[in-house]
Amino acid sequence: MKAGLNAYRSRKVKKRDFRALWNNRISAAVKPFGLNYSRFINALFAKQVVVNRKMLSEIAFQMPEAFESLVKKVK
């Protein structure tokens, strides 16, 4: 019973930890452009750009030039 409870809790914590990682990566990637995380996400919603945080994080981490064009489009 205890193992099942811990496994359930840990699955929730894993999701929380990954979302925090994605947010930190996005925040670090938009700093050079004079934005912070919340303003960038708000601008994405205002321009109706639909990309989830996981994909934004991967784009920022693996394809910086594509992320730069996305930031310029939103700015």
C-alpha positions as CSV (number, residue, x, y, z in Angstrom):
1,M,0.0,0.0,0.0
2,K,2.8,2.4,1.0
3,A,4.7,1.7,-2.2
4,G,1.6,2.5,-4.3
5,L,1.0,5.7,-2.5
6,N,4.7,6.8,-3.0
7,A,4.6,5.9,-6.7
8,Y,1.4,7.9,-7.2
9,R,2.9,10.9,-5.4
10,S,6.2,10.7,-7.3
11,R,4.4,10.7,-10.6
12,K,2.9,14.0,-9.7
13,V,6.2,15.4,-8.4
14,K,7.9,14.4,-11.7
15,K,5.4,16.4,-13.7
16,R,5.9,19.4,-11.4
17,D,9.7,19.1,-11.7
18,F,9.7,18.9,-15.5
19,R,7.4,21.9,-15.8
20,A,9.7,23.9,-13.6
21,L,12.7,22.9,-15.7
22,W,10.9,24.0,-18.9
23,N,10.0,27.3,-17.4
24,N,13.5,28.0,-16.2
25,R,14.9,27.1,-19.7
26,I,12.4,29.4,-21.4
27,S,13.2,32.2,-18.9
28,A,16.9,31.9,-19.5
29,A,16.4,31.9,-23.2
30,V,14.3,35.1,-23.4
31,K,16.5,37.1,-21.0
32,P,18.9,38.2,-23.8
33,F,16.0,39.6,-25.7
34,G,14.9,41.9,-22.9
35,L,11.9,39.9,-21.8
36,N,11.1,37.8,-18.8
37,Y,9.2,34.5,-18.7
38,S,5.7,35.9,-17.8
39,R,5.8,38.7,-20.4
40,F,6.9,36.2,-23.1
41,I,4.2,33.7,-22.3
42,N,1.6,36.5,-22.2
43,A,2.8,37.8,-25.6
44,L,2.5,34.3,-27.0
45,F,-1.1,34.1,-25.9
46,A,-1.8,37.6,-27.2
47,K,-0.5,36.7,-30.6
48,Q,-2.3,33.3,-30.5
49,V,0.9,31.3,-30.9
50,V,0.1,27.8,-29.7
51,V,3.2,26.0,-28.6
52,N,3.4,24.2,-25.3
53,R,6.1,24.8,-22.7
54,K,7.9,21.5,-23.4
55,M,8.3,22.3,-27.1
56,L,9.4,25.9,-26.3
57,S,12.0,24.6,-24.0
58,E,13.3,22.2,-26.6
59,I,13.4,24.8,-29.3
60,A,15.2,27.2,-27.1
61,F,17.7,24.5,-26.1
62,Q,18.4,22.8,-29.4
63,M,17.5,25.5,-32.1
64,P,18.4,29.0,-30.7
65,E,18.0,30.7,-34.1
66,A,14.5,29.3,-34.5
67,F,13.7,30.5,-31.0
68,E,15.1,33.9,-31.7
69,S,12.7,34.2,-34.7
70,L,9.8,33.2,-32.5
71,V,10.7,35.8,-29.9
72,K,11.0,38.5,-32.6
73,K,7.6,37.5,-34.0
74,V,6.0,37.8,-30.6
75,K,7.8,41.0,-29.6
